[in-house]
Amino acid sequence: MDPSGIGNDCKNEFCIDNLIAARKSLKLSLEKSKTLRLALEKAGPRLEEINQRLPSLEAAVRPIRADKNALVAVGGHINRAVGPAAAVLKVFDAVHGLEKSLLSDPRNDLPGYLSVLKRLEEALKFLGDNCGLAIQWLEDIIEYLEDNRVADGRYLSNMKTSLKGLRELQNDGERVHLDGGLLDAALDKLENEFRRLLMEHSVPLPMSSPSLGEQACIAPSPLPVTVIQKLQAILGRLIANNRLEKCIAIYVEVRSSNVGASLKALDLDYLEISVSEFNDMQSIEGYIGQWGKHLEFAVKHLFEAEFKLCNDVFERIGLDVWMGCFAKIAAQAGILAFLQFGKTITESKKEPIKLLKLLDIFASLNKLRLDFNRLFGGAACIEIQNLTRDLIKRVIDGAAEIFWEIFVQVELQRQSPPPQDGSIPKLVSSITDYCNKLLGDDYRPILTQVLVIHQSWKHKKFQEMILVNEVSKIIKAVDLNLDTWMKAYGDTPLSCLFAMNCHWHLYKDLKGTKVGELMGDSWLKEHEQYKEYYSAVFFRESWAKLPVHLSREGLIMFSGGRASARDLVKKRLKTFNEAFDEMYRKQSGWVIPERDLREKTCQLIVQTVLPVYRSYMQTYGPLVEQDASSSKYAKYTVQGLEQMLLSLFLPRRERYGSFKGRPTGSKIDNGVDLRRTASAVA
């Protein structure tokens, strides 16, 4: 065996042993490393937990490290802060204890509800006064802890954030943050109860009678005393919580609706009429009378009652409040519509009847003057006052203007033509009737008052006789118009008929009237004499000429032969018929409006014509009766002629038929044959 080989083998074995030992050592090291890794992994969370707990531990031991004096003083600061805070929390608990009672219905026990509400208000006042104090003490202790490093900084930071939020809530003034909205909910319930009490006891007042002028002007309070007391109690709490305006709004809404319902029953649609919606004053004349009655009812009964009730309910608050409340009710309920209607009347076109209507409006307003001054005299009713003053001014100015223009208008009518039928001009009849109304007991004192006021506005002294002098002047102007119109006719009988009509109208219609008394008996007698004079001229120039055509001259019975007598009778009857037909044709269109004058005139015509015609036909009628053409000459029976004459001068509305242009042989509407027959001559 080679010694070198043996040495090499020994060397190799030694190396292997070393390698095995190194492997074992390395394996053991790896296992230890793995064990250490696992141990480290388990220790990590615990170290993190310890790391997180270190600040609190530090804070916990900080007081031990703090100054001894600071540690001693901190107790007193904490006690002073905790006391107010504890009191506040106790009151908060009490507030929550009231919640059930305040969320119930107040109508079940209104006094108890108001008592609980007052306790809530007191609690909220305490909270409002003391929350700030508690916050201030807490802020002080935080500042002390922070300055002396007695507490943890993060803890102090959280506390400061919380206190800052409380301070901001306190400073914004919202009570809802203190009671969670409980007070507002309770006040809303009280407002609803206030409305309910008003609505349940507000009943529209009926207009029981169409004539209310003399009824009592002080209406009873429309609400029971117990209800008024409840309303006042509710008002007290609502006002204490700044809800007066809401209360007034509710009150005005309910009461104005109630007054509006009372007025609606009167059918006041006419108050909305505009100037363009009526043609003349006659079309709305009836509304003006209703307006006066309705306004009086509204003022003396409805608004009077509301005035008293506003005072009863709001008297403890002050005059300005309840007067303002009443003013809103009056305006919303319809007083402005009444005044606007009066203004609309003043804006209509000028015509004589408008003067009377303006005087009616003035009389209604003047009758209510004291009521208006008392009810609407306050500063809150300034709009109503202004509209009323404006209406009164318009009424007085308009009435005075029309009154002074009457004379001028009468003079202007002088240039217009007279009626073609000889009847009384509308101006004459209307002006005389108009002036009688102005001088009557109903309108004279009103018109006098209007003229006095109007003159005073112009700084002129009112003359006592100014009214009667102006009326006298107007009537004399009518007289001048009659003279002018008479001369305008080209036909004398028609002119005389016109004069008869007018003078008789002035005499008969004005006798015993205010205008008649003003003008005097001599003036009236003069018109009666004029009527008689023109009546005589009328007959002389017309119907008195007819009998002449039936002359008997030359007609001695059968002398000179029957044929010649017949021819002469025919000739005269023909002439009479032609004259009668022409006169009747012309005068059948004329009119005598006054019945007594018409009947008297017709009777005089009959007395003038008929006896002569009857006698003539009795004597000479037989001469023409047997003639084949007798109807040409004996056209009318005595009865038919009388009926025709008695039917003259009828107003158109009274005529039952017209004879104007009637052909020979026709019949009047009642079936009477006007043609002559032998048997009809009597």
C-alpha positions as CSV (number, residue, x, y, z in Angstrom):
1,M,0.0,0.0,0.0
2,D,1.3,3.3,-1.0
3,P,1.9,5.5,2.0
4,S,1.1,8.6,-0.1
5,G,-2.3,7.1,-1.0
6,I,-3.0,6.3,2.6
7,G,-2.2,9.9,3.5
8,N,-4.6,11.2,0.9
9,D,-7.4,9.0,2.1
10,C,-6.9,10.3,5.7
11,K,-7.0,13.8,4.5
12,N,-10.2,13.3,2.5
13,E,-12.1,11.8,5.5
14,F,-11.1,14.8,7.6
15,C,-12.6,17.2,5.1
16,I,-15.9,15.3,4.9
17,D,-16.2,15.4,8.6
18,N,-15.7,19.1,8.6
19,L,-18.3,19.5,6.0
20,I,-20.9,17.4,7.9
21,A,-20.2,19.4,11.0
22,A,-20.6,22.7,9.2
23,R,-23.9,21.5,7.6
24,K,-25.3,20.6,11.0
25,S,-24.2,23.9,12.4
26,L,-25.8,25.8,9.5
27,K,-29.0,23.9,9.9
28,L,-29.2,24.6,13.6
29,S,-28.6,28.3,12.8
30,L,-31.5,28.4,10.3
31,E,-33.8,26.8,12.7
32,K,-32.9,29.3,15.4
33,S,-33.5,32.1,12.8
34,K,-36.9,30.8,12.0
35,T,-37.8,30.5,15.6
36,L,-36.6,34.1,16.1
37,R,-38.6,35.3,13.1
38,L,-41.8,33.7,14.5
39,A,-41.2,35.3,17.9
40,L,-40.6,38.7,16.3
41,E,-43.8,38.4,14.3
42,K,-45.8,37.7,17.5
43,A,-44.1,40.6,19.3
44,G,-44.9,43.2,16.6
45,P,-48.7,43.8,17.5
46,R,-47.9,43.9,21.2
47,L,-45.2,46.5,20.6
48,E,-47.7,48.6,18.5
49,E,-50.3,48.3,21.3
50,I,-47.7,49.4,23.8
51,N,-46.8,52.3,21.5
52,Q,-50.4,53.4,21.4
53,R,-50.9,53.2,25.1
54,L,-47.8,55.2,25.9
55,P,-49.5,58.7,25.4
56,S,-52.4,57.8,27.7
57,L,-50.0,56.4,30.2
58,E,-48.0,59.6,29.8
59,A,-51.1,61.7,30.3
60,A,-52.1,59.6,33.3
61,V,-48.8,60.2,35.0
62,R,-48.5,63.8,33.9
63,P,-50.4,65.2,36.9
64,I,-47.8,63.4,39.0
65,R,-45.2,65.3,37.1
66,A,-47.2,68.7,37.2
67,D,-46.6,71.4,39.6
68,K,-48.0,70.6,43.0
69,N,-49.8,74.0,43.4
70,A,-51.5,73.4,40.0
71,L,-52.6,70.0,41.0
72,V,-54.2,71.4,44.2
73,A,-56.0,74.2,42.4
74,V,-57.5,72.1,39.6
75,G,-60.1,70.6,42.0
76,G,-61.7,74.0,42.7
77,H,-61.9,74.9,39.0
78,I,-63.6,71.6,38.2
79,N,-66.1,72.0,41.0
80,R,-67.1,75.6,39.8
81,A,-67.6,74.4,36.2
82,V,-69.5,71.2,37.1
83,G,-72.1,73.1,39.3
84,P,-73.7,75.3,36.5
85,A,-73.4,72.5,34.0
86,A,-75.3,70.1,36.3
87,A,-78.1,72.7,36.8
88,V,-78.4,73.2,33.1
89,L,-78.7,69.5,32.5
90,K,-81.4,69.2,35.2
91,V,-83.5,71.9,33.5
92,F,-83.0,70.2,30.2
93,D,-84.6,67.1,31.7
94,A,-87.5,69.2,33.0
95,V,-88.1,70.6,29.5
96,H,-88.3,67.2,28.0
97,G,-90.8,66.3,30.8
98,L,-93.2,69.0,29.4
99,E,-93.2,67.7,25.9
100,K,-96.2,65.4,26.3
101,S,-98.5,68.1,27.7
102,L,-97.5,70.7,25.1
103,L,-98.0,68.4,22.1
104,S,-101.7,67.8,23.2
105,D,-104.7,69.7,21.9
106,P,-105.1,73.1,23.8
107,R,-108.9,73.1,23.5
108,N,-109.1,70.3,26.1
109,D,-107.7,72.5,28.9
110,L,-106.6,75.9,27.6
111,P,-105.7,77.4,31.0
112,G,-103.6,74.3,31.9
113,Y,-101.9,74.4,28.5
114,L,-101.0,78.0,28.9
115,S,-99.7,77.3,32.4
116,V,-97.4,74.5,31.1
117,L,-96.3,76.7,28.2
118,K,-95.3,79.5,30.6
119,R,-93.2,76.9,32.5
120,L,-91.5,76.0,29.3
121,E,-90.8,79.7,28.6
122,E,-89.3,80.1,32.1
123,A,-87.2,77.0,31.6
124,L,-85.9,78.2,28.3
125,K,-85.1,81.6,29.8
126,F,-83.1,79.8,32.5
127,L,-81.3,77.8,29.9
128,G,-80.6,80.9,27.9
129,D,-79.3,82.7,30.8
130,N,-77.1,79.9,32.3
131,C,-75.9,77.9,29.4
132,G,-73.5,80.7,28.6
133,L,-72.3,80.7,32.2
134,A,-71.7,76.9,32.2
135,I,-69.8,77.1,28.9
136,Q,-67.7,79.9,30.3
137,W,-66.7,77.9,33.4
138,L,-65.8,74.9,31.3
139,E,-63.8,77.1,29.0
140,D,-61.9,78.4,32.0
141,I,-61.1,75.0,33.3
142,I,-59.8,73.9,29.9
143,E,-57.7,77.0,29.7
144,Y,-56.3,76.3,33.2
145,L,-55.5,72.6,32.4
146,E,-53.9,73.7,29.2
147,D,-51.8,76.4,30.7
148,N,-50.6,74.2,33.6
149,R,-50.1,71.1,31.4
150,V,-52.2,69.1,33.8
151,A,-54.2,67.2,31.1
152,D,-53.5,65.6,27.8
153,G,-53.3,67.9,24.9
154,R,-55.5,65.8,22.6
155,Y,-58.1,65.5,25.3
156,L,-58.1,69.3,25.8
157,S,-58.4,69.7,22.0
158,N,-61.5,67.6,21.8
159,M,-63.0,69.5,24.7
160,K,-62.3,72.8,23.1
161,T,-64.0,71.7,19.9
162,S,-67.1,70.6,21.7
163,L,-67.3,73.9,23.7
164,K,-66.9,75.9,20.5
165,G,-69.9,74.1,19.0
166,L,-72.0,74.9,22.1
167,R,-70.9,78.5,22.1
168,E,-71.9,78.9,18.4
169,L,-75.3,77.4,19.1
170,Q,-75.9,79.8,21.9
171,N,-74.8,82.9,20.0
172,D,-77.2,82.2,17.0
173,G,-80.2,82.9,19.2
174,E,-82.3,79.9,18.0
175,R,-84.3,78.5,20.8
176,V,-84.9,75.4,18.8
177,H,-81.4,74.3,19.8
178,L,-82.4,74.4,23.5
179,D,-85.8,72.7,23.3
180,G,-85.7,70.7,20.0
181,G,-88.5,72.9,18.5
182,L,-91.0,72.2,21.3
183,L,-91.8,75.9,22.0
184,D,-92.5,76.6,18.3
185,A,-94.7,73.5,18.1
186,A,-96.7,74.6,21.1
187,L,-97.1,78.2,19.7
188,D,-98.3,76.7,16.4
189,K,-101.0,74.8,18.3
190,L,-102.0,78.0,20.1
191,E,-102.3,79.8,16.7
192,N,-104.5,77.0,15.4
193,E,-106.7,77.3,18.6
194,F,-106.9,81.1,18.1
195,R,-108.1,80.5,14.5
196,R,-110.6,77.8,15.6
197,L,-112.2,79.9,18.3
198,L,-112.6,82.7,15.8
199,M,-114.1,80.6,13.0
200,E,-116.5,78.6,15.2
201,H,-118.0,81.8,16.6
202,S,-117.9,84.0,13.4
203,V,-121.4,83.9,11.9
204,P,-122.5,86.2,8.9
205,L,-125.0,88.9,10.0
206,P,-128.1,88.9,7.8
207,M,-129.6,92.1,6.5
208,S,-133.0,91.4,8.1
209,S,-134.8,94.5,6.8
210,P,-134.6,96.5,3.7
211,S,-135.0,99.7,5.6
212,L,-132.3,100.0,8.2
213,G,-132.1,103.7,8.6
214,E,-133.6,104.0,12.1
215,Q,-132.1,100.8,13.6
216,A,-129.7,101.0,16.5
217,C,-126.2,102.0,15.2
218,I,-124.3,100.2,18.0
219,A,-124.3,96.5,17.2
220,P,-123.7,93.9,19.9
221,S,-120.3,92.2,20.1
222,P,-120.5,89.2,17.8
223,L,-118.4,87.0,20.1
224,P,-119.3,85.7,23.6
225,V,-117.3,87.1,26.5
226,T,-115.8,83.7,27.4
227,V,-114.4,83.4,23.8
228,I,-113.0,86.9,24.0
229,Q,-111.3,86.0,27.2
230,K,-109.7,82.9,25.7
231,L,-108.5,84.9,22.7
232,Q,-106.9,87.4,25.0
233,A,-105.2,84.7,27.0
234,I,-103.8,83.1,23.9
235,L,-102.7,86.5,22.6
236,G,-100.8,87.1,25.8
237,R,-98.6,84.0,25.3
238,L,-98.2,84.6,21.5
239,I,-97.2,88.2,21.9
240,A,-94.7,87.2,24.6
241,N,-93.1,85.1,21.9
242,N,-93.1,87.7,19.1
243,R,-96.1,86.3,17.2
244,L,-98.4,89.3,17.3
245,E,-98.3,89.9,13.5
246,K,-99.3,86.3,12.9
247,C,-102.2,86.7,15.3
248,I,-103.4,89.8,13.6
249,A,-103.1,88.2,10.2
250,I,-105.3,85.3,11.4
251,Y,-107.8,87.6,13.0
252,V,-108.1,89.8,9.9
253,E,-108.4,86.8,7.6
254,V,-111.3,85.2,9.6
255,R,-113.2,88.4,10.5
256,S,-112.9,90.0,7.1
257,S,-114.2,86.8,5.5
258,N,-117.1,86.8,7.9
259,V,-118.0,90.4,7.0
260,G,-117.5,89.6,3.3
261,A,-120.0,86.7,3.6
262,S,-122.6,89.0,5.2
263,L,-122.1,91.5,2.3
264,K,-122.1,88.7,-0.4
265,A,-125.7,87.8,0.6
266,L,-126.8,91.3,-0.5
267,D,-125.8,90.7,-4.2
268,L,-123.3,93.5,-4.5
269,D,-122.1,92.7,-8.0
270,Y,-123.2,96.2,-9.1
271,L,-120.3,97.6,-7.1
272,E,-117.9,96.3,-9.7
273,I,-119.6,98.1,-12.6
274,S,-117.4,100.4,-14.6
275,V,-118.3,103.6,-16.4
276,S,-118.1,101.9,-19.8
277,E,-120.7,99.3,-18.7
278,F,-123.8,101.6,-18.5
279,N,-125.2,103.9,-21.2
280,D,-126.9,106.5,-19.0
281,M,-127.8,107.2,-15.4
282,Q,-131.3,105.7,-15.7
283,S,-129.7,102.3,-16.3
284,I,-128.1,102.2,-12.9
285,E,-130.5,104.5,-11.0
286,G,-131.9,101.6,-9.0
287,Y,-128.4,100.6,-7.9
288,I,-127.7,104.0,-6.3
289,G,-130.7,103.6,-4.0
290,Q,-129.5,100.1,-3.0
291,W,-126.0,101.4,-2.5
292,G,-127.2,103.9,0.1
293,K,-129.1,101.2,2.1
294,H,-126.3,98.6,1.7
295,L,-123.6,101.1,2.8
296,E,-125.6,102.1,5.9
297,F,-126.1,98.4,6.8
298,A,-122.4,97.7,6.3
299,V,-121.3,100.7,8.4
300,K,-123.8,100.7,11.2
301,H,-124.0,97.0,11.7
302,L,-121.1,95.1,10.2
303,F,-118.2,97.5,10.6
304,E,-119.5,98.9,13.9
305,A,-119.5,95.3,15.3
306,E,-116.0,94.7,14.0
307,F,-114.8,98.0,15.5
308,K,-116.1,97.1,18.9
309,L,-114.8,93.5,18.7
310,C,-111.3,94.6,17.7
311,N,-111.3,96.9,20.7
312,D,-112.5,94.1,23.0
313,V,-109.9,91.6,21.8
314,F,-106.8,93.8,21.4
315,E,-107.5,96.6,23.9
316,R,-104.7,95.4,26.2
317,I,-102.2,95.7,23.4
318,G,-102.8,99.3,22.5
319,L,-104.9,101.6,20.3
320,D,-102.7,101.5,17.3
321,V,-102.8,97.7,17.1
322,W,-106.5,97.2,17.2
323,M,-107.3,100.2,15.0
324,G,-104.8,98.9,12.5
325,C,-106.5,95.5,12.7
326,F,-109.9,97.1,12.1
327,A,-108.6,99.1,9.2
328,K,-107.4,95.9,7.5
329,I,-110.7,94.2,8.1
330,A,-112.7,97.1,6.7
331,A,-110.5,97.4,3.6
332,Q,-110.5,93.7,2.8
333,A,-114.2,93.2,3.6
334,G,-115.5,95.7,1.0
335,I,-115.7,99.3,2.2
336,L,-113.3,100.4,-0.6
337,A,-115.6,98.8,-3.2
338,F,-118.5,101.0,-1.9
339,L,-116.4,104.1,-2.2
340,Q,-115.2,103.1,-5.7
341,F,-118.8,102.7,-6.9
342,G,-119.6,106.2,-5.8
343,K,-116.5,107.4,-7.7
344,T,-117.7,105.6,-10.8
345,I,-121.0,107.5,-10.6
346,T,-119.2,110.8,-10.5
347,E,-117.2,109.8,-13.6
348,S,-120.2,109.2,-15.7
349,K,-121.4,111.6,-18.3
350,K,-123.2,114.8,-17.2
351,E,-127.0,114.8,-17.4
352,P,-129.7,116.3,-15.3
353,I,-130.7,113.2,-13.4
354,K,-127.1,112.7,-12.4
355,L,-127.5,115.8,-10.1
356,L,-130.2,114.0,-8.2
357,K,-128.2,110.8,-7.9
358,L,-125.1,112.8,-6.7
359,L,-127.3,114.4,-4.1
360,D,-128.5,110.9,-3.1
361,I,-124.9,109.8,-2.7
362,F,-124.1,112.9,-0.7
363,A,-127.1,112.4,1.6
364,S,-126.1,108.8,2.3
365,L,-122.5,109.8,3.1
366,N,-123.6,112.8,5.2
367,K,-126.0,110.6,7.1
368,L,-123.1,108.4,8.0
369,R,-120.6,111.2,8.6
370,L,-120.3,110.8,12.3
371,D,-120.0,107.0,12.0
372,F,-117.3,107.4,9.4
373,N,-115.4,109.8,11.6
374,R,-115.6,107.5,14.6
375,L,-114.9,104.3,12.8
376,F,-112.4,105.4,10.2
377,G,-110.9,108.4,11.8
378,G,-107.6,106.8,13.0
379,A,-104.3,107.0,11.3
380,A,-104.6,103.3,10.3
381,C,-107.6,104.2,8.1
382,I,-105.8,106.8,6.0
383,E,-106.6,105.1,2.7
384,I,-110.4,105.0,3.6
385,Q,-110.2,108.6,4.7
386,N,-108.6,109.7,1.5
387,L,-111.0,107.9,-0.7
388,T,-114.0,109.2,1.2
389,R,-112.7,112.8,1.0
390,D,-112.1,112.4,-2.7
391,L,-115.6,111.0,-3.2
392,I,-117.2,113.8,-1.3
393,K,-115.3,116.4,-3.3
394,R,-116.2,114.8,-6.6
395,V,-119.9,114.6,-5.5
396,I,-120.0,118.2,-4.4
397,D,-118.1,119.6,-7.4
398,G,-120.2,117.4,-9.9
399,A,-123.5,118.4,-8.3
400,A,-122.7,122.1,-8.2
401,E,-121.4,122.0,-11.8
402,I,-124.6,120.4,-13.1
403,F,-126.8,122.7,-11.1
404,W,-125.2,125.9,-12.5
405,E,-125.3,124.5,-16.0
406,I,-129.1,123.8,-16.1
407,F,-129.9,127.4,-17.0
408,V,-127.3,127.3,-19.8
409,Q,-128.6,124.0,-21.1
410,V,-132.2,125.4,-21.2
411,E,-131.0,128.4,-23.2
412,L,-129.1,126.2,-25.6
413,Q,-132.3,124.1,-26.3
414,R,-133.9,127.3,-27.5
415,Q,-132.2,126.8,-30.8
416,S,-133.6,123.3,-31.3
417,P,-136.9,122.9,-33.3
418,P,-140.1,122.3,-31.4
419,P,-142.0,119.0,-31.6
420,Q,-143.6,118.4,-35.0
421,D,-146.8,117.1,-33.4
422,G,-147.3,120.2,-31.1
423,S,-146.8,118.2,-28.0
424,I,-145.0,119.4,-24.9
425,P,-141.3,119.4,-25.4
426,K,-139.5,116.9,-23.1
427,L,-137.4,119.8,-21.8
428,V,-140.5,121.6,-20.5
429,S,-141.9,118.6,-18.7
430,S,-138.6,117.3,-17.4
431,I,-137.3,120.7,-16.2
432,T,-140.5,121.6,-14.3
433,D,-140.5,118.2,-12.6
434,Y,-136.8,118.5,-12.0
435,C,-137.0,121.9,-10.4
436,N,-139.9,120.7,-8.2
437,K,-137.6,117.9,-7.0
438,L,-134.8,120.3,-6.3
439,L,-137.1,122.5,-4.2
440,G,-138.8,119.6,-2.5
441,D,-138.2,118.6,1.1
442,D,-136.0,115.6,0.0
443,Y,-133.5,117.5,-2.1
444,R,-133.7,121.2,-1.2
445,P,-131.8,120.9,2.2
446,I,-129.2,118.6,0.6
447,L,-128.6,120.8,-2.4
448,T,-128.4,123.9,-0.2
449,Q,-125.8,122.2,1.9
450,V,-123.8,121.1,-1.2
451,L,-123.9,124.7,-2.6
452,V,-122.9,126.1,0.8
453,I,-119.8,123.8,0.9
454,H,-119.0,124.5,-2.7
455,Q,-119.1,128.2,-2.2
456,S,-117.0,128.0,0.9
457,W,-114.3,126.1,-1.0
458,K,-114.2,129.1,-3.4
459,H,-114.1,131.5,-0.5
460,K,-117.5,132.9,-1.5
461,K,-120.3,133.7,0.9
462,F,-123.4,131.7,0.3
463,Q,-126.5,133.8,-0.4
464,E,-129.7,132.4,1.2
465,M,-131.9,133.0,-1.9
466,I,-129.4,131.6,-4.4
467,L,-131.2,128.4,-4.9
468,V,-134.7,129.8,-5.4
469,N,-133.4,132.6,-7.6
470,E,-131.6,130.1,-9.8
471,V,-134.7,127.9,-10.1
472,S,-136.8,131.0,-10.9
473,K,-134.3,132.0,-13.6
474,I,-134.5,128.5,-15.1
475,I,-138.3,128.5,-15.3
476,K,-138.3,132.0,-16.9
477,A,-135.8,130.7,-19.4
478,V,-138.4,127.9,-20.2
479,D,-141.0,130.6,-20.8
480,L,-138.7,132.3,-23.3
481,N,-138.1,129.0,-25.0
482,L,-141.8,128.5,-25.5
483,D,-142.2,131.9,-27.2
484,T,-139.3,131.1,-29.5
485,W,-140.7,127.7,-30.4
486,M,-144.2,129.0,-31.1
487,K,-142.8,131.3,-33.7
488,A,-140.9,128.4,-35.3
489,Y,-144.2,126.8,-36.5
490,G,-145.3,127.7,-40.0
491,D,-148.9,126.6,-39.2
492,T,-151.0,128.9,-37.0
493,P,-153.3,126.2,-35.6
494,L,-150.3,123.9,-34.8
495,S,-148.6,126.8,-33.1
496,C,-151.7,127.5,-31.1
497,L,-152.1,123.9,-30.1
498,F,-148.4,123.8,-29.0
499,A,-149.1,127.0,-26.9
500,M,-152.2,125.4,-25.4
501,N,-150.3,122.3,-24.4
502,C,-147.4,124.1,-22.8
503,H,-149.3,126.9,-21.0
504,W,-151.8,124.4,-19.7
505,H,-149.0,122.1,-18.5
506,L,-147.2,125.0,-16.7
507,Y,-150.5,126.0,-15.0
508,K,-151.9,122.6,-14.1
509,D,-148.7,120.7,-13.3
510,L,-147.1,123.5,-11.3
511,K,-150.2,124.7,-9.4
512,G,-149.8,123.6,-5.8
513,T,-146.1,122.6,-6.2
514,K,-142.9,124.1,-4.9
515,V,-142.2,125.7,-8.3
516,G,-145.7,127.1,-8.5
517,E,-145.4,128.6,-5.0
518,L,-142.1,130.1,-6.0
519,M,-143.4,131.7,-9.3
520,G,-146.6,132.9,-7.6
521,D,-150.3,132.8,-8.3
522,S,-150.2,135.7,-10.8
523,W,-147.7,133.8,-12.9
524,L,-149.8,130.6,-12.9
525,K,-153.0,132.6,-13.7
526,E,-151.2,134.2,-16.6
527,H,-150.4,130.8,-18.1
528,E,-154.1,129.7,-17.7
529,Q,-155.2,132.8,-19.5
530,Y,-152.7,132.2,-22.3
531,K,-154.0,128.7,-22.7
532,E,-157.6,130.0,-23.0
533,Y,-156.5,132.6,-25.6
534,Y,-154.6,130.2,-27.8
535,S,-157.4,127.7,-27.5
536,A,-159.8,130.2,-28.9
537,V,-157.4,131.1,-31.7
538,F,-156.9,127.4,-32.5
539,F,-160.6,126.9,-33.0
540,R,-161.1,130.0,-35.0
541,E,-158.3,129.1,-37.3
542,S,-159.2,125.5,-37.8
543,W,-162.4,123.7,-36.9
544,A,-164.6,126.8,-36.7
545,K,-164.1,127.1,-40.5
546,L,-165.8,123.8,-41.3
547,P,-169.4,124.6,-40.6
548,V,-169.3,127.4,-43.1
549,H,-169.0,124.8,-45.9
550,L,-172.5,123.4,-45.0
551,S,-174.3,126.6,-45.7
552,R,-178.1,126.5,-46.3
553,E,-178.1,129.6,-48.4
554,G,-180.0,129.0,-51.7
555,L,-181.4,125.7,-50.4
556,I,-185.1,126.2,-49.9
557,M,-186.4,122.7,-50.1
558,F,-186.9,121.7,-53.7
559,S,-187.2,125.3,-54.9
560,G,-185.8,125.6,-58.4
561,G,-186.1,122.0,-59.0
562,R,-184.9,118.8,-57.2
563,A,-181.9,118.3,-59.5
564,S,-180.4,121.7,-58.9
565,A,-180.8,121.4,-55.1
566,R,-179.2,117.9,-55.2
567,D,-176.2,119.3,-57.2
568,L,-175.8,122.2,-54.7
569,V,-175.9,119.8,-51.7
570,K,-173.4,117.5,-53.4
571,K,-171.1,120.4,-54.1
572,R,-171.2,121.7,-50.5
573,L,-170.8,118.2,-49.0
574,K,-167.9,117.6,-51.3
575,T,-166.3,120.9,-50.2
576,F,-167.0,120.0,-46.5
577,N,-165.5,116.5,-46.9
578,E,-162.4,117.8,-48.6
579,A,-161.8,120.4,-45.9
580,F,-162.6,117.9,-43.2
581,D,-160.3,115.3,-44.7
582,E,-157.5,117.7,-45.0
583,M,-157.9,119.1,-41.5
584,Y,-158.3,115.7,-40.0
585,R,-155.3,114.3,-42.0
586,K,-153.1,117.1,-40.7
587,Q,-154.3,117.2,-37.1
588,S,-154.5,113.4,-36.6
589,G,-150.8,113.5,-36.2
590,W,-151.0,116.2,-33.5
591,V,-150.9,115.4,-29.8
592,I,-152.4,116.8,-26.6
593,P,-150.7,114.9,-23.8
594,E,-152.9,116.2,-21.0
595,R,-156.0,114.1,-20.9
596,D,-158.4,116.7,-19.5
597,L,-157.3,119.3,-22.1
598,R,-157.5,116.7,-24.9
599,E,-161.0,115.6,-24.0
600,K,-162.2,119.2,-23.6
601,T,-160.7,120.2,-26.9
602,C,-162.3,117.2,-28.7
603,Q,-165.6,118.0,-27.1
604,L,-165.4,121.6,-28.3
605,I,-164.6,120.4,-31.8
606,V,-167.6,118.0,-31.7
607,Q,-169.8,120.7,-30.5
608,T,-168.6,123.0,-33.2
609,V,-168.9,120.6,-36.1
610,L,-171.3,117.8,-35.3
611,P,-174.6,119.7,-34.7
612,V,-174.2,121.5,-38.0
613,Y,-173.4,118.3,-39.8
614,R,-176.3,116.4,-38.2
615,S,-178.8,119.0,-39.0
616,Y,-177.6,119.4,-42.6
617,M,-177.6,115.7,-43.2
618,Q,-181.1,115.3,-41.7
619,T,-182.4,118.0,-43.9
620,Y,-180.6,117.4,-47.2
621,G,-179.2,113.9,-46.9
622,P,-182.2,112.3,-48.6
623,L,-181.4,114.3,-51.7
624,V,-178.2,112.3,-52.3
625,E,-179.0,109.0,-50.6
626,Q,-180.6,107.5,-53.7
627,D,-177.8,108.7,-56.0
628,A,-175.5,106.0,-57.3
629,S,-172.5,108.0,-56.2
630,S,-173.9,108.9,-52.7
631,S,-170.8,107.6,-50.9
632,K,-168.7,110.3,-52.5
633,Y,-170.7,113.0,-50.8
634,A,-172.3,111.4,-47.7
635,K,-168.9,109.8,-46.6
636,Y,-169.5,109.8,-42.8
637,T,-172.2,108.9,-40.4
638,V,-172.8,111.3,-37.6
639,Q,-171.7,108.6,-35.2
640,G,-168.6,107.8,-37.2
641,L,-167.7,111.5,-37.5
642,E,-168.1,112.0,-33.7
643,Q,-165.9,109.0,-33.0
644,M,-163.2,110.3,-35.3
645,L,-163.2,113.7,-33.7
646,L,-163.1,112.2,-30.2
647,S,-160.1,110.1,-31.2
648,L,-158.0,113.1,-32.2
649,F,-154.7,114.2,-30.4
650,L,-154.0,110.9,-28.6
651,P,-150.4,110.2,-27.7
652,R,-149.0,107.5,-29.9
653,R,-148.9,105.0,-27.1
654,E,-152.7,105.4,-26.6
655,R,-153.8,105.3,-30.1
656,Y,-155.8,102.3,-31.2
657,G,-155.7,103.2,-34.9
658,S,-155.0,106.1,-37.2
659,F,-157.4,107.8,-39.6
660,K,-154.6,109.6,-41.4
661,G,-154.8,108.8,-45.1
662,R,-157.8,106.4,-44.6
663,P,-159.4,105.5,-47.9
664,T,-163.1,106.1,-48.4
665,G,-165.1,103.1,-47.2
666,S,-162.5,101.9,-44.7
667,K,-163.4,100.9,-41.1
668,I,-161.7,101.8,-37.9
669,D,-160.1,99.0,-35.8
670,N,-163.1,98.4,-33.6
671,G,-165.3,97.5,-36.5
672,V,-167.5,100.6,-36.7
673,D,-168.4,101.5,-40.3
674,L,-167.9,105.2,-40.8
675,R,-169.7,105.3,-44.2
676,R,-173.1,107.0,-44.3
677,T,-176.3,105.1,-44.7
678,A,-179.8,106.4,-44.7
679,S,-180.6,104.6,-41.5
680,A,-177.6,106.0,-39.7
681,V,-178.6,109.6,-40.2
682,A,-180.2,110.8,-37.1
